[in-house]
């Protein structure tokens, strides 16, 4: 018989038990956040040559996380109900991600051009936004699916782990796009 995922009843469990369940995932987030900070430091030269790039880093990371968190919350809820065909769900979310990516790329492009008045920065920010928001839903359902398949509660681990994976990917994509557009 297959192993069953056990879910904690937060309303009934003791605080110490709940801390032990949550803490490992949050420590992974702390380590990942430190890695993300180190990753940003590797692009110091790009930032020093165009400080305007720093203005948009929190926005790029936030929008990727927000789209991912929204997708993940809905997916984990559906997992708990047992109503998920993973491949169908993944394809649908990829299309949603692309649609959201286009919308937010255009919106941030207009804002960036109006504010910074640099076609290169506008293209960098817009393209990075498009790529990151388009990928966010896929990342947001692949991670909880893996955790669920390992018979762990995806509600505990998916949030912190998916967030840090998304942050690192978003930062990397943003600076790679910037290096490609601004410095080639």
Backbone as CSV, one residue per row, in Angstrom:
resi,resn,N_x,N_y,N_z,CA_x,CA_y,CA_z,C_x,C_y,C_z
1,UNK,0.851,-1.177,0.000,0.000,0.000,0.000,0.899,1.243,0.000
2,UNK,0.574,2.253,-0.844,1.410,3.455,-0.914,1.380,4.247,0.394
3,UNK,2.523,4.869,0.640,2.645,5.706,1.836,1.726,6.917,1.705
4,UNK,1.100,7.326,2.803,0.163,8.436,2.782,0.805,9.676,3.397
5,UNK,0.518,10.821,2.798,1.007,12.090,3.328,0.230,12.427,4.588
6,UNK,0.953,12.799,5.629,0.322,13.163,6.899,0.325,14.684,7.021
7,UNK,-0.819,15.234,7.328,-0.970,16.673,7.496,-1.173,16.991,8.971
8,UNK,-0.451,17.999,9.457,-0.618,18.424,10.851,-1.909,19.221,10.981
9,UNK,-2.572,19.066,12.110,-3.750,19.872,12.411,-3.279,21.055,13.260
10,UNK,-3.002,22.179,12.604,-2.423,23.346,13.286,-3.289,23.849,14.432
11,UNK,-4.569,23.633,14.361,-5.458,24.099,15.427,-5.312,23.262,16.695
12,UNK,-4.833,22.020,16.557,-4.769,21.118,17.704,-3.342,20.803,18.167
13,UNK,-2.371,20.942,17.285,-0.991,20.563,17.623,-0.338,21.594,18.530
14,UNK,0.658,21.148,19.290,1.411,22.037,20.178,2.373,22.885,19.359
15,UNK,2.682,24.053,19.892,3.541,25.019,19.207,4.915,24.411,18.905
16,UNK,5.492,23.693,19.855,6.804,23.081,19.644,6.820,22.124,18.460
17,UNK,5.780,21.317,18.336,5.673,20.385,17.214,5.572,21.133,15.889
18,UNK,4.745,22.183,15.869,4.572,22.975,14.648,5.865,23.686,14.263
19,UNK,6.609,24.162,15.256,7.916,24.785,14.974,8.859,23.770,14.332
20,UNK,8.892,22.537,14.866,9.765,21.501,14.304,9.383,21.164,12.858
21,UNK,8.114,21.240,12.532,7.691,20.985,11.154,8.093,22.116,10.210
22,UNK,7.974,23.343,10.681,8.202,24.502,9.812,9.664,24.914,9.704
23,UNK,10.400,24.785,10.783,11.754,25.317,10.849,12.697,24.808,9.755
24,UNK,12.738,23.516,9.451,13.687,23.066,8.415,13.486,23.761,7.068
25,UNK,12.238,23.967,6.689,11.958,24.619,5.410,12.390,26.085,5.437
26,UNK,12.206,26.730,6.552,12.597,28.136,6.665,14.110,28.296,6.737
27,UNK,14.791,27.320,7.317,16.261,27.354,7.302,16.772,27.198,5.871
28,UNK,16.131,26.349,5.107,16.474,26.235,3.681,16.290,27.602,3.013
29,UNK,15.214,28.308,3.366,14.982,29.641,2.818,16.067,30.622,3.215
30,UNK,16.529,30.546,4.452,17.606,31.427,4.918,18.892,31.166,4.139
31,UNK,19.223,29.908,3.968,20.414,29.554,3.202,20.257,30.015,1.747
32,UNK,19.088,29.773,1.190,18.834,30.202,-0.184,18.860,31.712,-0.339
33,UNK,18.326,32.432,0.644,18.367,33.894,0.601,19.787,34.418,0.657
34,UNK,20.619,33.766,1.447,22.034,34.137,1.495,22.684,33.880,0.140
35,UNK,22.344,32.754,-0.472,22.844,32.443,-1.810,22.367,33.492,-2.824
36,UNK,21.111,33.911,-2.716,20.577,34.936,-3.624,21.337,36.255,-3.451
37,UNK,21.643,36.629,-2.219,22.416,37.850,-1.963,23.811,37.734,-2.568
38,UNK,24.426,36.575,-2.409,25.734,36.337,-3.005,25.634,36.437,-4.530
39,UNK,24.578,35.894,-5.098,24.382,35.944,-6.546,24.304,37.391,-7.042
40,UNK,23.567,38.218,-6.334,23.488,39.641,-6.706,24.882,40.264,-6.674
41,UNK,25.662,39.920,-5.679,27.006,40.504,-5.573,27.895,40.115,-6.749
42,UNK,27.621,38.996,-7.386,28.401,38.580,-8.560,28.132,39.481,-9.757
43,UNK,27.063,40.255,-9.705,26.718,41.174,-10.794,26.999,42.627,-10.408
44,UNK,27.902,42.814,-9.465,28.242,44.157,-8.983,28.712,45.069,-10.112
45,UNK,29.490,44.538,-11.024,30.001,45.360,-12.125,28.856,45.871,-13.004
46,UNK,27.907,45.003,-13.304,26.755,45.416,-14.112,25.962,46.498,-13.378
47,UNK,25.737,46.299,-12.090,25.007,47.300,-11.294,25.776,48.616,-11.213
48,UNK,27.083,48.547,-11.056,27.863,49.779,-10.937,27.884,50.564,-12.248
49,UNK,27.742,49.878,-13.360,27.728,50.561,-14.654,26.356,51.147,-14.988
50,UNK,25.313,50.624,-14.334,23.982,51.180,-14.560,23.128,50.942,-13.313
51,UNK,23.203,51.878,-12.385,22.525,51.746,-11.095,21.004,51.653,-11.239
52,UNK,20.452,52.117,-12.346,19.006,52.032,-12.568,18.501,50.596,-12.517
53,UNK,19.369,49.645,-12.829,18.969,48.235,-12.760,18.563,47.838,-11.347
54,UNK,19.198,48.426,-10.352,18.886,48.099,-8.954,17.466,48.504,-8.586
55,UNK,16.949,49.550,-9.227,15.604,50.033,-8.898,14.545,48.959,-9.131
56,UNK,14.765,48.109,-10.129,13.741,47.169,-10.564,13.934,45.753,-10.017
57,UNK,15.048,45.487,-9.383,15.303,44.150,-8.859,14.226,43.686,-7.875
58,UNK,13.844,44.509,-6.883,12.780,44.054,-5.967,11.453,43.779,-6.691
59,UNK,11.146,44.575,-7.693,9.898,44.398,-8.439,9.902,43.099,-9.240
60,UNK,11.005,42.827,-9.912,11.111,41.595,-10.703,10.954,40.380,-9.781
61,UNK,11.677,40.394,-8.667,11.612,39.272,-7.729,10.210,39.162,-7.120
62,UNK,9.647,40.298,-6.715,8.312,40.273,-6.100,7.261,39.719,-7.061
63,UNK,7.222,40.216,-8.286,6.176,39.773,-9.220,6.299,38.276,-9.519
64,UNK,7.523,37.793,-9.653,7.718,36.353,-9.867,7.192,35.571,-8.669
65,UNK,7.542,36.046,-7.467,7.070,35.382,-6.247,5.553,35.458,-6.120
66,UNK,4.977,36.613,-6.415,3.527,36.789,-6.265,2.763,35.867,-7.211
67,UNK,3.188,35.818,-8.449,2.532,34.924,-9.411,2.719,33.473,-8.982
68,UNK,3.928,33.126,-8.569,4.200,31.773,-8.122,3.405,31.392,-6.881
69,UNK,3.350,32.291,-5.907,2.617,32.005,-4.669,1.136,31.821,-4.936
70,UNK,0.593,32.669,-5.787,-0.822,32.537,-6.128,-1.092,31.176,-6.775
71,UNK,-0.264,30.817,-7.736,-0.408,29.528,-8.421,-0.245,28.371,-7.445
72,UNK,0.789,28.463,-6.624,1.092,27.392,-5.672,-0.031,27.178,-4.664
73,UNK,-0.589,28.259,-4.160,-1.678,28.162,-3.182,-2.866,27.423,-3.773
74,UNK,-3.217,27.767,-4.988,-4.345,27.118,-5.654,-4.013,25.648,-5.938
75,UNK,-2.787,25.393,-6.382,-2.376,24.025,-6.690,-2.368,23.145,-5.443
76,UNK,-1.802,23.632,-4.340,-1.745,22.851,-3.106,-3.159,22.574,-2.593
77,UNK,-4.034,23.554,-2.713,-5.437,23.330,-2.322,-6.043,22.204,-3.160
78,UNK,-5.781,22.216,-4.460,-6.307,21.165,-5.326,-5.653,19.811,-5.047
79,UNK,-4.369,19.816,-4.692,-3.708,18.568,-4.291,-4.408,17.955,-3.078
80,UNK,-4.700,18.810,-2.109,-5.349,18.335,-0.882,-6.726,17.741,-1.178
81,UNK,-7.401,18.264,-2.188,-8.710,17.745,-2.574,-8.595,16.507,-3.471
82,UNK,-7.378,16.231,-3.938,-7.175,15.086,-4.824,-7.699,15.309,-6.222
83,UNK,-7.748,16.547,-6.666,-8.349,16.875,-7.964,-7.307,17.402,-8.952
84,UNK,-6.163,16.734,-9.095,-5.115,17.274,-9.945,-4.621,16.236,-10.939
85,UNK,-4.690,16.584,-12.218,-3.967,15.876,-13.258,-2.757,16.762,-13.531
86,UNK,-1.582,16.331,-13.070,-0.408,17.203,-13.065,-0.087,17.772,-14.442
87,UNK,-0.028,16.952,-15.462,0.363,17.428,-16.791,-0.633,18.444,-17.341
88,UNK,-1.910,18.165,-17.206,-2.939,19.111,-17.661,-2.811,20.431,-16.909
89,UNK,-2.621,20.330,-15.604,-2.481,21.522,-14.753,-1.254,22.324,-15.158
90,UNK,-0.140,21.636,-15.405,1.107,22.304,-15.794,0.944,23.068,-17.106
91,UNK,0.350,22.437,-18.101,0.156,23.094,-19.398,-0.731,24.329,-19.249
92,UNK,-1.821,24.187,-18.530,-2.720,25.321,-18.322,-1.992,26.460,-17.619
93,UNK,-1.214,26.154,-16.588,-0.480,27.180,-15.848,0.610,27.825,-16.692
94,UNK,1.213,27.071,-17.588,2.202,27.673,-18.498,1.543,28.736,-19.379
95,UNK,0.355,28.442,-19.874,-0.364,29.434,-20.688,-0.769,30.651,-19.853
96,UNK,-1.210,30.409,-18.634,-1.540,31.531,-17.742,-0.296,32.366,-17.487
97,UNK,0.838,31.711,-17.219,2.088,32.423,-16.986,2.494,33.277,-18.176
98,UNK,2.387,32.747,-19.364,2.739,33.518,-20.561,1.816,34.723,-20.712
99,UNK,0.534,34.517,-20.477,-0.413,35.640,-20.554,-0.093,36.720,-19.540
100,UNK,0.145,36.305,-18.294,0.515,37.281,-17.256,1.860,37.926,-17.575
101,UNK,2.790,37.143,-18.105,4.099,37.672,-18.476,3.992,38.783,-19.508
102,UNK,3.151,38.583,-20.506,2.955,39.615,-21.537,2.346,40.869,-20.921
103,UNK,1.311,40.688,-20.127,0.631,41.845,-19.517,1.590,42.648,-18.645
104,UNK,2.321,41.967,-17.752,3.200,42.693,-16.835,4.440,43.242,-17.534
105,UNK,4.905,42.580,-18.582,6.033,43.114,-19.349,5.651,44.433,-20.028
106,UNK,4.465,44.468,-20.599,4.002,45.704,-21.243,3.808,46.812,-20.206
107,UNK,3.157,46.490,-19.106,2.914,47.508,-18.076,4.216,48.060,-17.500
108,UNK,5.162,47.171,-17.140,6.414,47.660,-16.567,7.252,48.351,-17.636
109,UNK,7.104,47.943,-18.871,7.801,48.628,-19.964,7.349,50.076,-20.087
110,UNK,6.054,50.292,-20.020,5.527,51.663,-20.088,6.007,52.497,-18.898
111,UNK,5.948,51.910,-17.717,6.395,52.629,-16.516,7.885,52.944,-16.603
112,UNK,8.676,51.959,-17.003,10.126,52.140,-17.080,10.501,53.199,-18.107
113,UNK,9.885,53.155,-19.256,10.222,54.136,-20.301,9.836,55.544,-19.859
114,UNK,8.691,55.677,-19.236,8.254,56.987,-18.753,9.199,57.507,-17.670
115,UNK,9.629,56.627,-16.772,10.441,57.024,-15.631,11.924,57.175,-15.974
116,UNK,12.525,56.152,-16.566,13.978,56.121,-16.779,14.365,56.697,-18.141
117,UNK,13.492,56.566,-19.105,13.731,57.075,-20.461,14.988,56.470,-21.100
118,UNK,15.105,55.178,-20.961,16.222,54.453,-21.563,15.664,53.220,-22.245
119,UNK,15.734,53.167,-23.571,15.210,51.986,-24.276,15.881,50.684,-23.828
120,UNK,17.170,50.736,-23.511,17.878,49.529,-23.091,17.388,49.030,-21.727
121,UNK,17.219,49.953,-20.792,16.714,49.558,-19.471,15.275,49.069,-19.597
122,UNK,14.478,49.771,-20.400,13.090,49.362,-20.619,13.023,47.947,-21.184
123,UNK,13.838,47.670,-22.189,13.848,46.333,-22.788,14.326,45.288,-21.777
124,UNK,15.362,45.623,-21.017,15.889,44.696,-20.003,14.819,44.338,-18.976
125,UNK,14.198,45.357,-18.403,13.197,45.133,-17.357,11.980,44.392,-17.921
126,UNK,11.521,44.793,-19.088,10.344,44.155,-19.697,10.599,42.697,-20.041
127,UNK,11.741,42.425,-20.659,12.050,41.053,-21.055,12.252,40.158,-19.824
128,UNK,12.961,40.670,-18.821,13.149,39.891,-17.592,11.809,39.633,-16.908
129,UNK,10.938,40.640,-16.891,9.609,40.455,-16.294,8.840,39.380,-17.051
130,UNK,8.859,39.448,-18.373,8.142,38.457,-19.178,8.640,37.041,-18.892
131,UNK,9.945,36.851,-18.942,10.508,35.510,-18.742,10.181,34.994,-17.344
132,UNK,10.426,35.830,-16.327,10.224,35.375,-14.947,8.768,35.087,-14.614
133,UNK,7.876,35.959,-15.019,6.454,35.739,-14.725,5.928,34.545,-15.524
134,UNK,6.444,34.349,-16.723,6.023,33.195,-17.521,6.458,31.879,-16.891
135,UNK,7.641,31.858,-16.282,8.164,30.638,-15.662,7.608,30.375,-14.264
136,UNK,7.192,31.420,-13.577,6.790,31.300,-12.168,5.721,30.231,-11.915
137,UNK,4.665,30.146,-12.708,3.657,29.111,-12.422,4.204,27.683,-12.538
138,UNK,5.090,27.455,-13.494,5.652,26.111,-13.644,6.475,25.738,-12.407
139,UNK,7.321,26.652,-11.966,8.128,26.401,-10.769,7.216,26.187,-9.571
140,UNK,6.157,26.976,-9.516,5.245,26.952,-8.367,4.422,25.673,-8.268
141,UNK,4.314,24.915,-9.334,3.594,23.640,-9.205,4.533,22.440,-9.251
142,UNK,5.701,22.586,-9.846,6.646,21.470,-9.883,7.182,21.176,-8.481
143,UNK,7.559,22.222,-7.743,8.118,22.007,-6.399,7.107,21.332,-5.463
144,UNK,5.879,21.846,-5.315,4.946,21.147,-4.424,4.600,19.729,-4.897
145,UNK,4.594,19.523,-6.198,4.319,18.176,-6.720,5.415,17.207,-6.273
146,UNK,6.665,17.644,-6.344,7.780,16.801,-5.897,7.661,16.520,-4.394
147,UNK,7.379,17.564,-3.624,7.232,17.392,-2.174,6.081,16.437,-1.865
148,UNK,4.971,16.588,-2.561,3.801,15.717,-2.371,4.146,14.263,-2.716
149,UNK,4.883,14.069,-3.802,5.266,12.712,-4.224,6.203,12.066,-3.202
150,UNK,6.908,12.884,-2.425,7.782,12.379,-1.367,7.011,12.148,-0.061
151,UNK,5.694,12.286,-0.117,4.799,12.081,1.028,5.059,13.064,2.162
152,UNK,5.402,14.275,1.782,5.552,15.371,2.735,4.404,16.346,2.481
153,UNK,4.091,17.135,3.485,3.006,18.109,3.359,3.487,19.283,2.508
154,UNK,2.960,19.444,1.299,3.412,20.528,0.434,3.067,21.915,0.974
155,UNK,2.092,21.996,1.861,1.735,23.300,2.439,2.866,23.823,3.330
156,UNK,3.648,22.933,3.908,4.760,23.354,4.770,5.999,23.721,3.966
157,UNK,6.385,22.874,3.052,7.658,23.059,2.368,7.614,23.841,1.085
158,UNK,6.493,23.778,0.396,6.443,24.393,-0.931,6.649,25.902,-0.877
159,UNK,6.024,26.573,0.065,6.133,28.027,0.130,7.551,28.521,0.280
160,UNK,8.235,28.158,1.365,9.602,28.641,1.542,10.558,28.156,0.457
161,UNK,10.451,26.887,0.077,11.392,26.348,-0.904,11.127,26.919,-2.295
162,UNK,9.875,26.975,-2.700,9.542,27.519,-4.013,9.929,28.992,-4.099
163,UNK,9.711,29.736,-3.034,10.052,31.160,-3.033,11.534,31.364,-3.277
164,UNK,12.372,30.619,-2.595,13.803,30.834,-2.767,14.286,30.352,-4.130
165,UNK,13.727,29.270,-4.622,14.069,28.821,-5.980,13.679,29.902,-6.978
166,UNK,12.474,30.429,-6.830,12.002,31.485,-7.731,12.871,32.739,-7.618
167,UNK,13.251,33.119,-6.403,14.092,34.306,-6.215,15.425,34.161,-6.932
168,UNK,16.061,33.022,-6.746,17.374,32.804,-7.367,17.254,32.806,-8.886
169,UNK,16.246,32.129,-9.402,16.038,32.109,-10.859,15.738,33.511,-11.373
170,UNK,14.893,34.258,-10.667,14.536,35.621,-11.099,15.754,36.534,-11.151
171,UNK,16.576,36.470,-10.121,17.783,37.299,-10.071,18.719,36.930,-11.215
172,UNK,18.927,35.649,-11.393,19.819,35.191,-12.454,19.314,35.623,-13.828
173,UNK,18.048,35.413,-14.094,17.483,35.812,-15.393,17.599,37.320,-15.586
174,UNK,17.268,38.097,-14.570,17.323,39.563,-14.672,18.724,40.033,-15.063
175,UNK,19.723,39.537,-14.372,21.077,40.004,-14.660,21.643,39.424,-15.948
176,UNK,21.250,38.235,-16.316,21.683,37.697,-17.608,21.063,38.488,-18.764
177,UNK,19.792,38.828,-18.623,19.145,39.681,-19.637,19.839,41.046,-19.698
178,UNK,20.123,41.622,-18.535,20.797,42.921,-18.488,22.170,42.855,-19.137
179,UNK,22.925,41.807,-18.834,24.261,41.665,-19.426,24.168,41.517,-20.938
180,UNK,23.184,40.758,-21.388,23.023,40.530,-22.813,22.605,41.817,-23.550
181,UNK,21.646,42.544,-23.008,21.139,43.748,-23.677,22.080,44.932,-23.523
182,UNK,22.594,45.147,-22.341,23.355,46.375,-22.058,24.843,46.269,-22.347
183,UNK,25.363,45.034,-22.368,26.809,44.924,-22.436,27.310,43.992,-23.535
184,UNK,26.497,43.782,-24.575,26.989,43.003,-25.723,26.967,43.849,-26.962
